[in-house]
Amino acid sequence: MDVRLVGTHIIMSGEIDGGELAKMRDVLAEPAARGVDTVVLRDSPGGDYWTSQRIAELIRERGWRTAVSGHCFSGCALMFLGGRERHFTDDKPFLYTQLAFHATYYVQDGIGAVRGELNPVTTHAARQWIKRYTDGKMSDAMLDRFEQLSRSDFIHFFDPGRLPRKDQPSIFICPRDKEAKYRCKPIAGTDAYREGIVTAHELIRSADREGR
């Protein structure tokens, strides 16, 4: 990811490749980093699972808030859960501002397996980590949905406060395949706030977008 300091915000964007902890250390070594209070996660497809969790834990230890700017998928969404407070931004139109989760996978390389084949991981530890980092609010029903997703599916969370109608669903299960984007299925009766993913209704503006 690209990791840079802008005012009191650390802006992180791009794919998570495992080098983010070192980049964070470099940023935090800057004198101006003493005033950091927010990590903005912007336009990331996700990436390394272990690194995503460690960054989330660092954010929580520091007491920073997190904010999503644009799309934040997979490991990026896990990083987002590290915030003591978790916000949507108004940097972009609401349809382009979203968090997306999928099942956790490992690469199987054993007898009878295709080298590099992805397989779903359903572990008590992964489930409990998400439960803890949503402050105990994510429902078992939603966690079950995460575990039951196929490789090609994500669950997308939009800001219900910015939808045209209050009765519209703001969560959708969508195929990863762009050709099948119109096969998204809504999940009614809950939203990102009820599931403890986003905690603050206040929209914030990223430091590098202020004045625009």
C-alpha positions as CSV (number, residue, x, y, z in Angstrom):
1,M,0.0,0.0,0.0
2,D,0.9,3.6,-0.4
3,V,1.2,5.0,3.2
4,R,1.5,8.7,3.7
5,L,0.9,11.4,6.3
6,V,-1.3,14.3,5.6
7,G,-2.0,16.6,8.5
8,T,-3.4,14.4,11.3
9,H,-4.5,11.6,8.9
10,I,-2.5,8.6,7.6
11,I,-3.8,7.8,4.1
12,M,-3.4,4.2,3.1
13,S,-4.3,3.0,-0.4
14,G,-3.7,0.2,-2.8
15,E,-3.0,-3.5,-2.4
16,I,-1.8,-4.9,0.9
17,D,1.4,-6.7,0.1
18,G,2.9,-7.3,3.6
19,G,5.1,-4.3,3.8
20,E,2.6,-2.0,5.5
21,L,3.9,-2.5,9.1
22,A,7.4,-1.2,8.0
23,K,5.8,1.7,6.1
24,M,3.7,2.6,9.2
25,R,6.8,2.6,11.4
26,D,8.5,5.0,8.9
27,V,5.5,7.4,8.9
28,L,5.3,7.3,12.7
29,A,9.0,8.2,13.0
30,E,8.2,11.6,11.5
31,P,7.9,14.4,14.0
32,A,4.5,15.5,12.6
33,A,3.0,12.0,13.3
34,R,2.6,12.9,17.0
35,G,-0.8,14.4,16.1
36,V,-2.2,11.5,14.1
37,D,-5.8,10.7,15.0
38,T,-7.2,9.0,11.9
39,V,-6.3,6.3,9.4
40,V,-8.1,6.8,6.0
41,L,-8.4,3.6,3.9
42,R,-8.9,4.3,0.3
43,D,-9.5,2.2,-2.9
44,S,-7.9,-1.0,-1.8
45,P,-8.7,-4.5,-3.1
46,G,-7.2,-6.0,0.1
47,G,-4.4,-8.5,0.3
48,D,-2.3,-10.2,3.0
49,Y,-4.6,-11.4,5.8
50,W,-1.9,-11.5,8.6
51,T,-0.7,-8.0,7.9
52,S,-4.3,-6.7,7.8
53,Q,-5.0,-8.0,11.3
54,R,-1.7,-6.6,12.6
55,I,-2.4,-3.1,11.2
56,A,-5.9,-3.2,12.7
57,E,-4.5,-4.2,16.1
58,L,-1.9,-1.3,15.8
59,I,-4.7,1.2,15.0
60,R,-6.7,0.0,18.0
61,E,-3.7,0.2,20.4
62,R,-3.1,3.8,19.3
63,G,-6.7,4.7,19.8
64,W,-7.1,6.1,16.3
65,R,-10.3,6.3,14.3
66,T,-10.6,4.8,10.8
67,A,-12.5,6.1,7.8
68,V,-13.3,4.5,4.4
69,S,-12.7,6.6,1.3
70,G,-13.8,4.9,-1.9
71,H,-13.7,1.1,-1.9
72,C,-12.1,-1.0,0.9
73,F,-12.3,-4.7,0.3
74,S,-11.1,-7.9,2.0
75,G,-8.0,-7.3,4.2
76,C,-8.6,-3.5,3.9
77,A,-12.0,-4.0,5.6
78,L,-10.3,-5.9,8.4
79,M,-7.9,-3.0,8.9
80,F,-10.9,-0.6,9.0
81,L,-12.2,-2.6,12.0
82,G,-9.2,-1.5,14.0
83,G,-10.6,2.0,14.5
84,R,-11.9,3.0,18.0
85,E,-14.4,5.0,16.0
86,R,-15.2,4.0,12.4
87,H,-16.6,6.4,9.8
88,F,-17.7,6.7,6.2
89,T,-16.2,9.7,4.4
90,D,-17.9,12.1,2.0
91,D,-14.8,12.1,-0.3
92,K,-16.7,10.3,-3.1
93,P,-20.3,9.6,-4.1
94,F,-21.9,7.0,-1.7
95,L,-22.1,4.3,-4.3
96,Y,-18.3,4.4,-4.6
97,T,-17.9,4.4,-0.8
98,Q,-18.1,0.9,0.5
99,L,-16.6,-1.9,2.6
100,A,-16.6,-5.5,1.4
101,F,-15.8,-8.7,3.2
102,H,-15.5,-12.3,2.0
103,A,-14.6,-15.7,3.5
104,T,-11.0,-16.2,4.7
105,Y,-8.9,-18.4,2.5
106,Y,-5.6,-20.3,2.7
107,V,-3.5,-21.7,-0.1
108,Q,-3.6,-25.5,-0.2
109,D,-0.5,-27.2,-1.5
110,G,-0.8,-30.8,-0.4
111,I,-1.4,-34.2,-1.9
112,G,-4.3,-34.3,-4.2
113,A,-4.6,-30.5,-4.3
114,V,-4.0,-28.1,-7.2
115,R,-1.0,-26.0,-6.3
116,G,-2.1,-22.6,-5.2
117,E,-5.8,-23.6,-4.9
118,L,-7.8,-21.3,-2.6
119,N,-9.8,-23.0,0.2
120,P,-12.1,-21.4,2.7
121,V,-10.9,-21.1,6.3
122,T,-13.6,-21.5,8.9
123,T,-11.9,-21.1,12.3
124,H,-13.1,-20.1,15.7
125,A,-10.2,-17.7,16.0
126,A,-11.0,-15.8,12.8
127,R,-14.7,-15.5,13.8
128,Q,-13.8,-14.3,17.3
129,W,-11.4,-11.8,16.0
130,I,-14.1,-10.1,13.9
131,K,-16.6,-10.3,16.8
132,R,-14.1,-8.6,19.1
133,Y,-13.2,-5.9,16.6
134,T,-16.8,-5.0,16.0
135,D,-17.1,-4.6,19.8
136,G,-19.3,-7.8,20.0
137,K,-21.9,-6.3,17.7
138,M,-21.6,-8.4,14.6
139,S,-24.4,-10.9,14.6
140,D,-23.8,-14.6,14.3
141,A,-26.1,-14.6,11.3
142,M,-23.7,-12.2,9.5
143,L,-20.7,-14.2,10.5
144,D,-22.4,-17.3,9.2
145,R,-22.9,-15.5,5.9
146,F,-19.2,-14.7,5.7
147,E,-18.2,-18.3,6.2
148,Q,-20.7,-19.6,3.7
149,L,-19.6,-17.3,0.8
150,S,-18.2,-18.9,-2.3
151,R,-14.8,-17.8,-3.6
152,S,-16.4,-15.4,-6.1
153,D,-18.7,-13.5,-3.6
154,F,-18.3,-10.5,-1.4
155,I,-20.7,-8.9,1.1
156,H,-20.7,-5.1,0.4
157,F,-21.7,-2.5,3.0
158,F,-22.8,1.0,2.0
159,D,-23.8,3.9,4.2
160,P,-27.6,3.6,4.8
161,G,-27.8,7.3,5.7
162,R,-26.9,8.3,2.1
163,L,-29.3,6.1,0.3
164,P,-32.2,7.8,-1.5
165,R,-34.8,6.0,0.6
166,K,-34.5,4.9,4.2
167,D,-36.3,1.6,3.5
168,Q,-33.7,0.5,0.9
169,P,-31.2,-2.3,1.7
170,S,-27.6,-1.1,2.2
171,I,-25.9,-4.5,2.2
172,F,-25.5,-6.7,-0.9
173,I,-24.0,-10.1,-1.7
174,C,-22.3,-9.6,-5.1
175,P,-20.2,-11.9,-7.3
176,R,-16.6,-10.8,-7.7
177,D,-16.9,-11.4,-11.5
178,K,-17.6,-8.0,-13.0
179,E,-19.6,-9.6,-15.8
180,A,-22.1,-10.8,-13.2
181,K,-22.4,-7.5,-11.3
182,Y,-26.1,-7.3,-11.8
183,R,-26.7,-10.5,-9.8
184,C,-26.2,-8.8,-6.5
185,K,-28.7,-9.9,-3.8
186,P,-29.8,-7.5,-1.0
187,I,-29.6,-8.4,2.7
188,A,-32.5,-6.7,4.5
189,G,-33.1,-6.0,8.2
190,T,-29.6,-4.9,9.1
191,D,-26.8,-2.4,8.1
192,A,-23.2,-1.5,8.7
193,Y,-24.0,0.3,12.0
194,R,-26.1,-2.5,13.5
195,E,-23.4,-5.0,12.6
196,G,-20.8,-2.9,14.4
197,I,-18.7,-2.3,11.3
198,V,-19.2,1.5,11.2
199,T,-19.8,3.1,14.5
200,A,-20.1,6.9,13.9
201,H,-22.7,8.5,11.7
202,E,-20.7,11.6,11.2
203,L,-19.2,11.8,7.7
204,I,-15.6,13.0,7.7
205,R,-13.5,14.5,5.0
206,S,-10.0,13.1,4.4
207,A,-7.2,15.6,5.0
208,D,-6.0,15.4,1.4
209,R,-9.5,16.3,0.2
210,E,-10.3,19.2,2.4
211,G,-11.3,22.3,0.5
212,R,-12.4,20.4,-2.5
